[in-house]
């Protein structure tokens, strides 16, 4: 019997997609540090347009990109994912 994906059913009625929640968590941290999208561009070898698309939930970052962003944003490993999950949990219970 195929295993059902918990993620797909858990947040079905959530107004945010996981990608949008990740983007919001990324944007929240960047703004808290008074950084512009372009400030992440040079060090991360990421284009500003890609960061913008991440923040809008239009792109899914790979693990390497998540780790790089957390390093640039002075975050402990896994923090962006945890923050995204918190946002999903908050919006799914409202």
C-alpha positions in Angstrom: 0.0 0.0 0.0 1.5 3.4 -0.9 2.3 5.7 1.9 0.2 8.8 2.1 2.2 12.1 2.2 1.4 13.8 5.5 2.4 17.2 4.2 -0.1 17.1 1.4 -3.0 16.3 3.7 -2.0 18.3 6.8 -2.1 21.7 5.2 -4.7 21.1 2.5 -6.9 23.9 3.8 -4.1 26.2 4.8 -4.1 29.5 2.9 -0.3 29.4 2.5 1.5 26.8 0.5 4.8 25.4 2.0 6.7 27.4 -0.6 4.9 30.6 0.4 5.5 29.9 4.0 9.2 29.4 3.3 9.4 32.6 1.3 7.7 34.5 4.1 10.1 33.1 6.7 13.0 34.1 4.4 11.6 37.6 3.9 10.9 38.1 7.6 14.5 37.2 8.6 16.0 39.3 5.8 14.0 42.4 6.8 14.7 41.8 10.5 18.4 42.1 9.6 17.8 45.3 7.5 19.0 43.5 4.3 17.8 44.0 0.8 17.4 41.0 -1.6 20.5 42.3 -3.5 22.5 42.1 -0.3 22.2 38.3 -0.4 23.0 38.1 -4.1 26.8 38.5 -4.1 27.8 36.3 -1.2 25.3 33.6 -2.0 26.0 33.4 -5.7 22.2 33.8 -6.1 20.5 36.3 -8.3 18.2 38.9 -6.8 15.4 37.7 -9.1 15.7 34.2 -7.7 15.6 35.4 -4.1 12.5 37.4 -5.0 10.8 34.4 -6.5 11.7 32.4 -3.4 10.1 35.0 -1.2 7.0 35.0 -3.3 6.7 31.2 -3.1 7.3 30.7 -6.8 10.4 28.6 -6.4 11.4 25.7 -4.3 15.0 26.0 -3.0 17.3 23.0 -2.9 18.9 21.9 0.4 22.2 23.6 -0.6 20.4 26.9 -1.1 18.6 26.7 2.2 21.8 26.0 4.0 23.6 28.8 2.3 20.7 31.3 3.0 20.7 30.3 6.7 24.4 30.9 6.9 24.1 34.3 5.2 21.2 35.2 7.5 23.1 34.1 10.6 20.6 31.3 11.4 21.2 27.9 12.9 20.7 24.9 10.5 17.1 24.1 10.0 15.7 27.4 11.3 14.2 28.5 8.0 12.3 25.3 7.7 11.1 25.4 11.3 9.9 29.0 10.8 8.1 28.1 7.7 6.3 25.2 9.5 5.3 27.6 12.3 3.7 29.9 9.7 1.9 27.0 8.2 0.7 25.8 11.6 -0.5 29.3 12.6 -2.4 29.9 9.4 -4.0 26.4 9.3 -5.5 26.9 12.8 -6.8 30.4 12.3 
